[in-house]
């Protein structure tokens, strides 16, 4: 089981705000910490994996529940 350091609720926000808020929140976390992000922007399914790949973070999981996408992102070093 992955321990979640923090949860970011980005539901209701449209591109590029979910990724921008995730970037800001991840900056404040220590390397290796896991951010759980909720989003409902249809573009997030493309934007979040791309952001992780470009920024050196690891997308641990991508799922959907209650109409929201759930992303688990491990901060890279």
C-alpha positions in Angstrom: 0.0 0.0 0.0 1.3 3.4 -0.9 1.1 6.1 1.8 -0.4 9.3 0.5 1.4 12.4 1.7 -1.2 14.9 0.5 -4.4 15.1 -1.5 -5.1 17.8 -4.1 -8.7 18.3 -5.2 -8.5 19.8 -8.7 -12.1 19.0 -9.6 -13.9 21.8 -11.4 -10.6 23.1 -12.8 -9.8 23.1 -16.5 -6.5 22.7 -18.3 -3.8 23.7 -17.4 -4.8 24.4 -13.8 -4.8 20.8 -12.5 -1.2 20.3 -13.7 -0.1 23.7 -12.4 -1.6 23.0 -9.0 0.0 19.6 -8.9 3.4 21.1 -9.8 3.1 23.6 -7.0 2.0 21.0 -4.4 4.7 18.6 -5.4 7.4 21.3 -5.0 6.5 21.5 -1.3 6.7 17.7 -0.7 9.9 15.8 -0.1 11.3 13.5 -2.8 9.5 10.2 -2.8 6.3 11.5 -1.3 3.0 10.6 -3.0 0.4 13.1 -4.1 -3.1 12.0 -4.7 -4.8 14.3 -7.1 -8.5 14.3 -8.0 -9.6 15.9 -11.3 -12.5 15.9 -13.7 -11.0 17.8 -16.6 -11.2 15.5 -19.7 -7.7 16.7 -20.8 -6.1 15.6 -17.5 -5.9 12.0 -18.7 -3.4 13.3 -21.3 -1.9 16.2 -19.3 -1.1 14.4 -16.1 0.9 11.5 -17.5 2.8 13.9 -19.8 3.5 16.2 -16.9 4.9 13.3 -14.9 7.1 12.1 -17.7 8.5 15.6 -18.4 9.0 16.5 -14.8 10.7 13.3 -13.6 7.8 12.2 -11.4 6.2 8.7 -11.4 2.6 8.2 -12.2 1.9 5.2 -9.8 -1.8 4.8 -10.6 -4.6 6.3 -12.6 -8.2 5.4 -11.9 -11.7 6.8 -11.8 -14.3 6.9 -9.1 -17.5 9.0 -8.4 -17.0 10.9 -11.7 -13.5 12.0 -10.9 -10.1 10.8 -12.1 -7.7 9.8 -9.4 -3.9 10.1 -9.9 -1.2 8.9 -7.6 2.0 10.8 -8.3 5.4 10.0 -6.6 7.7 13.0 -6.5 10.9 12.4 -8.4 14.3 13.8 -7.3 
